[in-house]
Amino acid sequence: MSWLTEFVRPKIQKLVRRSEVPEHLWHKCPSCEQMIFHRDLAKNNHVCQHCGHHMRISARDRLELMFDSGKYQTIELPSVPVDPLRFRDQKKYIDRLKTAQAKAEFKDALAVAHGTVGGHATVIAVFDFSFMGGSMGTAVGEGIVSAAELAIVQDAALIIVPASGGARMQEGILSLMQMARTTAAIEKVKEKGLPYFVLLTDPTTGGVSASFAMLGDIQIAEPGAQIGFAGRRVIENTIREKLPENFQTAEYLLEHGMVDMVTPRSELNATFGRLIDMIRRPKPGASVVPIKDGKKADSKNKDATAEKAD
């Protein structure tokens, strides 16, 4: 009996038992709820192959997607005071920062890198929504200022990719001050005549949308991105009216003139490269064909007509 229970039975159970499936192999689309294999999702730039829903991606994936051949170089951002207000709610702010930094690739919710887009020197600042909801504190403000200064030094185009819930509440008034600081930094870029673009991704809300995120020379958004200032429920309770179903989506803003283009993720590099080329090209892309003087042409036609009449 022991031979059957200790040897034969385990062998049979091993043959028929289902092997454990590792986590994160399959992802459910939040829009259509279809299951997608992780390799297929990564190959398609984290866009659902069934419904086209654009899922959130990391800052590093975003940089690889937007720069030519995925090649870029990140910069070290200035250090800022940690927990200047000694803020505490259910947990100390400094502990929240340590937890977020342990999981994130970068020290805060922003990464700044430089390289080329469409062959043109470009600086890109990308938000990481996984870091405390991409909230904008003093570190993010310093990062955007550094990105603007780098673009001026390199005579490069500047692209900012927000993905944020707004200002970081744990830094109080210091986080709100970043709205003015980042706006002033963008104005310096524009004064130098350098292109400034914003790629609005899901979500772009709060103090971020109320400052630098809406100041681009050309506003581009990803399909389905939520873009706005206050939340839908807050607005409905304030105006006491029901809002449209697609309210605050990229497509709704495009229809109402708040966004210039809605561009799929796979076309971003080519689109930005073409826009930078159009703005920065010193000479026409093709040879200029001279146009004859209209008056001379008309007089020649009249003379020819008179000769035929004679």
Secondary structure, DSSP 4 states (H G I P E B T S, - for coil): -HHIIIIIHHHHHHHHSPPPPPTTSEEE-TTT--EEEHHHHHHTTTB-TTT--B----HHHHHHHHSGGG-EEE-PPPP--SSTT--BSSSBHHHHHHHHHHHSSSSSSEEEEEEEETTEEEEEEEE-TTTGGG-B-HHHHHHHHHHHHHHHHHT-EEEEE--B-SB-GGGHHHHHHHHHHHHHHHHHHHHTT--EEEEE-S-B-HHHHTTGGG--SEEEE-TT-BB-SS-HHHHHHHHTSPPPTTTTBHHHHHHTTS-SEE--GGGHHHHHHHHHHHHH-SS-SSPPPP---HHHHHHHHHHHHHHHH-
